[in-house]
Amino acid sequence: MAEENEQEETNEVPEDEVTDMTEGDNTDDVANDVANDDAPAAEPAATQQRVAVQVDDSDTICTYANFCRVTGSPEELIVDFALNPQPMGVPTSPIQIKQRTVMNYYTAKRLLAALQMSVQRHEAVFGVLETDITKRVATK
């Protein structure tokens, strides 16, 4: 019975949103992991088969961030997320980091590609996103 409940709670993620960010992952392309066994090794990744990944997000805690800081070392990228209560001007109190994600650069590159694709789709439908808050406020 518990197995049935777990299966019901899992969500299927469309393949264009999957970045295959697993701990310790050092592969260059997620398609390499799910390639057809009889396909030649020199075949481009675009023609290899991909599978949908099952994701269980039943225990996920959702937080909101309007501040992000990226730092890193030669081996890992560190991304901190926080809520900046004063987005205009210089904050008067320290911004408290609430979430930190550490990943290798392979995973960071896949995340970059997934985010870029998502932002391009959003801008195609809703228009260009202005990241400079002073310009956004001035145009309204």
Residue, then its C-alpha position, 0 to 999 in steps of 0.5 A: m500500500a505504501e508503494e502505491n502511495e509513493q508512486e501516486e506522489t511522484n511527478e513526471v518532469p518533461e525532458d526539456e526541464v530535466t537537468d539531471m543534477t545528481e550528487g557527484d555527477n561528472t557526466d558531460d551530457v545527460a543523454n550519454d547516460v540514457a543512450n541506446d546500447d546499440a547506437p554507435a559511440a560517435e553518434p551525436a547526443a541529439t539523436q540519442q534517446r532520452v527518458a523521462v525522469q520520475v521526481d518525488d517532490s512530496d517532502t519539498i520545502c518551497t522558499y522564495a528568493n529575490f537575491c542570489r550570490v554565486t561564489g566558488s572554488p576550482e571544483e565547485l560552484i556555490v549558489d546562495f539564495a536569500l530574501n532581500p527585504q530592501p531591493m531598492g538601494v543598499p540594504t541597511s541590515p545584512i541579508q540572511i542566506k536561507q538556502r545554499t546549493v553547492m554543485n560541480y561545474y558540469t551540473a552548473k552548466r546544465l542548470l545554466a542551459a535549462l534556465q536559459m531555455s526557460v527564460q527564452r520561452h518566457e520572454a517569447v510569450f511575455g516580452v523581454l525581462e529587464t533585470d535592472i530594477t531602476k529601469r523597471v520602476a522608471t518605465k511604469 
